[in-house]
Every structure is written in structure tokens, then in C-alpha cells.
Amino acid sequence: MAAGRHGRNNTLQFNTYSFILAFFPVFLLAFFTVGKHWKKQVIIIGGILFYAFSGWEQAVVLGSSILVTEIISRGIVRAMKAQQKKKWTALCIILHAGLLLFYKYIWIIPKLTGGQGFPLPNIIQPLGFSFFSFQQMMYVLALYRG
């Protein structure tokens, strides 16, 4: 198997035996044995674990993004005034758009400075991060709109 982005083997891909015979059956078992209230949490934890097999860094970014969205969504639900809901929603859009801009365009800085300035670490955007960011922004916008 080819080395992954982080120089290690990505052992958990959809077409591997480790996914088909281990991860997916355990995930399905967990999903169908928990109560209705816990199904969402099983899906979230399963997604983060799936990412963690590609590198813990990706799982931390995704998990942090989910946590921030959860906190913001609770702020929107609890807000009594429309202005408060608007501030929570704007915070979500700014944070997620900022992360997307960071991951998409951080590599431009050395080119703009002619290679001068601070050295950039090897920053890799987590797989599917744009999709997850836009999904989370749309979720918060749906909460805002009621």
C-alpha cells in the first residue's frame, strides 16, 4: 500500500479489508445497538475515528470544527434576541471561512514574500474539510433562520 500524505500507510480507505471487515462492521454494530438519542454521536465519533486513521492532526481539526459549531449552534438556540442570533451566526461564518482561507491560501505567503519571512510547516488540509465546513455553515444558517 502506498504511503499516505504524512509519510505513513493509510490503512483505512473504503476499499481496504481493514475498513470492510473491521471498521465498518464495528461502526454498524454500534449504530444499530445504541438508542435513538445516541445515533448522531456514533456517526460523529465514527467520522472522527475514520479521519484519525489518516492522521491524528486531521481528526483534531475536524473534531475542533465540530465542537465549535456545536457551541455556536447552542448559542443560537439559546439567544433571546435576533441580534444575538445574528452575532453567533456571523461568528460561525467568519471562523469556518477563515479556516478555509487559511488551508487554501497559506502556501501563497512564501511566494508573495519571495521566500522571505517565517518558514511554513507542512500544512495539509484535511480531506473533505471544505465539504464539512460548508455543511456546518449551512447547519448554523438553518438554525438562524428557524
Helices and strands as residue ranges (DSSP letters): H 17-18, I 19-23, H 24-33, G 36-38, H 39-52, H 56-78, H 82-105, H 108-112, H 129-145
